[in-house]
């Protein structure tokens, strides 16, 4: 009897409904959607509402003279990578883990740069840094790199 190769769909970690990592796959998808909606909403708000009430003086000392470019970067880069990650994960494409990693790191970098450039700190920085890190942690759990619900194996 010839060995039949497993389908790509069942070979992608976290996509088998009977698989124990399924809850992490769903958690990653939920966080990805939250980050996507937040990035697009925030970016559009920055562009359309000229900073959504943030004073123009906060941009002094930054490369930006208005909130338009940061808003476009937020929508296109942060939102774009989140959209790609969510889309590939929904389609169970073999590249979804890479896209989720790029999106998570992209959000963490966005928050880091924003905190470094702006003269104020907001609870939103903590929120989005947390969701970016959660995206990375859930990805590692999906891939089985972090142990979930069991002790890590001891070295011999």
N, C-alpha and C positions, 0 to 999 in steps of 0.2 A: 504494500500500500504506500503510495507516494505521499510525501509530506506536503500539505497545502499551506502556503504562507498566510499569516494572519492579515486581515484587512487593515488598512491604515487607520480606519476609524477606531477599531478596538485596540490598536497598538498605541494610540495617543493617550498618555496618562490622564486619568480623571474623567474620561468620557464614557466609560462603561457604567451604566446605572447600578450594576451589582457590585461595583468596585468600592472598597472601603474609603478611597480618597474622594469620592463623589461630593461629600459636603464641602470640602475645600475648593473643589472646582466651582461649585455654585457660589461660595463666598467670594471667590476671585471674580466671578462674573458680576456679582452685585456691586462690589467695590469698583470694578472697572466702569460699570454704568454710572455710578455715583460720580466718579471722577470725570467722566466724559460730559455729563450734564452740567456739572459745576464749572468745568473749564469753558465750555461753550457759552453758558449763561454769563459767567464772569467776564469773559472776553468781549462778548457783545455789549454787555453793560459798560465796560470801560470805553469802548469805541463810541457807542450811541449816546451814553449819558455822561461823556467826558469825565470819566473817573468815578462815577457813581457817588459823588459827594466828597471825594478825597481832594484835599487842597493841592493846587498846582505846585505849591512850594515843596511838596514831598519829592518832586522830581529834580529839584536842584542838586547838582553833583552827580546826576545819572546821565547816561547818554541820550535820554529822552526829554523832549520839550513839551510833550503832550502824552495823554494816555492811549493814543491811537495805536502806536507801535507795540507797546506791551499788550494791549488788547488783542491785536492781530496775532502776536506770537502765542498768546494764551489759547486762542481759538485754533490756529493752524498747527502749531507744533505740539502743545500739550494736549489739546482736544483731538488733534489729528492722530497722534500716537495712541491715545485712549480709544478712539473710534476704530482704528485698525485692530487693536488688541481685542476689543469686544467682538468685532465682526469675525475675526479669525477664530476666536474661541467658540462663538455661536455655530460657525460652520465646521467646527472640529478639524480645522486645517492643521496639518502637521507643524506649521510654523507659529501656532498660537502661543506656545510658551515663550518663544523669543520676543514676540510682539508685546506680551504682557510684561516681560522684564524691561524692555526698552521704555514702555509707558510708565511703569513704576519708578524707574530711575529718573526718567524725564521729569516727573512730578516732584520728586525729591530735590532734583537740581533746581527746578523752577522756584521752589520755596526757599532754598538756600540762597540763591541769587537775589530774590526779592528781599529777604531779610538783610542781606549784605548791603543792598543799595538804598533801601528806604529808611528814613529816620524813626520809624515807629514799628512797634510789634503788635500784632493782632492775634486774637484767639484763632482766627482763620488760618494763620500760619501753622499753628499747632495742629489744627484739624486736618489740613491737607498734607502736612508732613506725615501725620499718623496714617492717613489713607494711602499715601504712596508707599510707606513702609509695610503696611498691611498687605498691599498688593504684592509686594515682593515676598513676604512671609507666606501668604496663601499660595503663591506660585511654587515656592520651595516645598510646601506641604503637598501640593498636587503632584509634584515630580517625585515625591518620596525622599527628598534630600534631607528634610527635617523629619524626625520621627513624630508620628501623630498617635497619641493614645497608648504608647508603649515606651518602655525604657530604651534608651539608645544601647546598641550592642556594646559590650565591654571588649576592649582590645585584649588579645591573648598574650 
